[in-house]
Amino acid sequence: MPVPAAPPPATRARRLIAPLGTLTGVVAAFTYVGLVDPNESGHYPVCPLLSMTGLYCPGCGGLRSAHAVAHGDLATAFGANALAVIGYGVFAVVWLVWLIRVARGTRHQVSVPPFLGWAVGAVILAFGVVRNLPFGSSLAP
């Protein structure tokens, strides 16, 4: 039985499709949110948790934050949702590392230790709780 031939190595342009496609989607989303102001009612759905309970979820203010980032206003973005702004920064770093690894042709598999996933979840949960308490009102949108 003949051994199947190994597939030819992917060209650099083919390897760049996924990270550049991801960037295109993110830029399109930020462009849309930058053009369609979430501060005006009627453009986006209301947070179900906020509308039913009056409590802010960890994502409340995220669209207003993205709108402010799209306009270069980081102070307003942090005021709307500081955790989202930190998330945008983390995404940018991870995306850049991904792009560099793919461009160089090195392996780009991401391995996240379980404790890191739990830690991120704990931070998101704590952020959601603290922003609804009187001493954490500065974190509310």
C-alpha positions as CSV (number, residue, x, y, z in Angstrom):
1,M,0.0,0.0,0.0
2,P,1.5,3.3,-1.0
3,V,2.1,6.0,1.6
4,P,0.1,9.2,0.9
5,A,2.3,12.1,0.1
6,A,2.4,14.9,2.7
7,P,0.5,18.0,1.7
8,P,2.6,20.9,0.4
9,P,3.4,23.5,3.0
10,A,1.0,26.4,3.1
11,T,2.2,29.6,1.5
12,R,2.6,32.7,3.7
13,A,-0.4,34.3,2.1
14,R,-2.5,31.2,2.9
15,R,-1.3,31.1,6.5
16,L,-2.2,34.8,6.9
17,I,-5.9,34.3,5.9
18,A,-7.2,33.4,9.4
19,P,-5.5,36.2,11.4
20,L,-6.2,38.9,8.7
21,G,-9.8,37.6,8.4
22,T,-10.2,37.9,12.2
23,L,-8.8,41.5,12.1
24,T,-11.2,42.4,9.3
25,G,-14.1,41.2,11.3
26,V,-13.0,43.1,14.4
27,V,-12.3,46.3,12.4
28,A,-15.8,46.0,10.8
29,A,-17.5,45.6,14.2
30,F,-15.6,48.6,15.7
31,T,-16.4,50.6,12.5
32,Y,-20.1,49.8,12.9
33,V,-20.2,50.6,16.6
34,G,-18.1,53.8,15.9
35,L,-20.7,54.9,13.3
36,V,-23.9,53.8,15.1
37,D,-23.8,55.4,18.5
38,P,-24.9,53.1,21.3
39,N,-25.6,56.1,23.5
40,E,-28.7,56.8,21.3
41,S,-31.6,54.5,22.2
42,G,-33.1,52.1,19.6
43,H,-30.0,51.0,17.8
44,Y,-29.0,48.1,20.0
45,P,-30.9,45.7,22.3
46,V,-31.0,46.5,26.1
47,C,-29.1,44.2,28.4
48,P,-31.6,41.6,29.7
49,L,-30.0,41.5,33.2
50,L,-30.2,45.2,33.5
51,S,-33.7,45.5,32.2
52,M,-35.1,42.7,34.4
53,T,-33.1,43.3,37.7
54,G,-31.5,46.7,37.4
55,L,-28.1,45.1,37.9
56,Y,-25.1,45.7,35.6
57,C,-23.6,42.6,34.1
58,P,-19.9,42.5,33.3
59,G,-20.6,43.5,29.7
60,C,-22.8,46.5,30.4
61,G,-21.3,49.5,28.8
62,G,-19.2,47.4,26.5
63,L,-20.7,48.9,23.3
64,R,-20.4,52.4,24.7
65,S,-16.8,51.5,25.5
66,A,-16.1,50.2,22.0
67,H,-17.7,53.4,20.6
68,A,-15.4,55.6,22.6
69,V,-12.3,53.5,21.6
70,A,-13.3,53.8,18.0
71,H,-13.3,57.6,18.5
72,G,-10.0,57.5,20.4
73,D,-11.5,58.5,23.7
74,L,-9.9,56.1,26.2
75,A,-11.0,58.0,29.3
76,T,-14.7,57.6,28.3
77,A,-14.1,54.0,27.3
78,F,-12.7,53.1,30.7
79,G,-15.6,54.9,32.3
80,A,-18.1,52.9,30.3
81,N,-16.5,49.4,30.9
82,A,-12.9,49.2,32.1
83,L,-12.8,45.4,31.8
84,A,-13.8,45.6,28.1
85,V,-11.0,48.1,27.4
86,I,-8.5,45.7,29.1
87,G,-10.0,42.9,27.0
88,Y,-9.5,44.9,23.8
89,G,-5.8,45.3,24.7
90,V,-5.4,41.6,25.5
91,F,-7.0,40.7,22.2
92,A,-4.6,43.1,20.4
93,V,-1.6,41.5,22.0
94,V,-2.8,37.9,21.4
95,W,-3.7,38.7,17.8
96,L,-0.3,40.3,17.2
97,V,1.5,37.3,18.6
98,W,-0.7,35.1,16.4
99,L,0.1,37.2,13.3
100,I,3.9,37.1,13.9
101,R,3.9,33.4,14.5
102,V,1.9,32.7,11.4
103,A,4.0,35.0,9.3
104,R,7.2,33.3,10.4
105,G,5.7,29.9,9.8
106,T,6.1,28.8,13.4
107,R,3.5,26.8,15.3
108,H,0.7,28.9,16.6
109,Q,-1.2,26.5,18.9
110,V,-2.4,28.2,22.0
111,S,-2.5,26.2,25.2
112,V,-4.2,27.9,28.1
113,P,-3.7,26.3,31.6
114,P,-7.0,25.6,33.4
115,F,-6.1,27.9,36.3
116,L,-5.9,30.8,33.9
117,G,-9.4,30.2,32.6
118,W,-10.7,30.0,36.2
119,A,-8.8,33.2,37.1
120,V,-10.3,35.1,34.1
121,G,-13.7,33.9,35.1
122,A,-13.2,34.9,38.7
123,V,-12.1,38.4,37.6
124,I,-15.1,38.8,35.3
125,L,-17.4,37.6,38.1
126,A,-15.8,39.9,40.7
127,F,-16.1,42.8,38.3
128,G,-19.8,42.1,37.7
129,V,-20.4,42.0,41.5
130,V,-18.3,44.9,42.6
131,R,-19.7,47.3,40.0
132,N,-23.1,46.8,41.5
133,L,-22.0,47.6,45.1
134,P,-21.9,51.1,46.5
135,F,-18.1,51.2,46.8
136,G,-17.7,50.0,43.2
137,S,-20.0,52.5,41.7
138,S,-17.1,54.0,39.8
139,L,-17.0,50.8,37.7
140,A,-20.7,51.2,36.7
141,P,-21.3,52.5,33.2
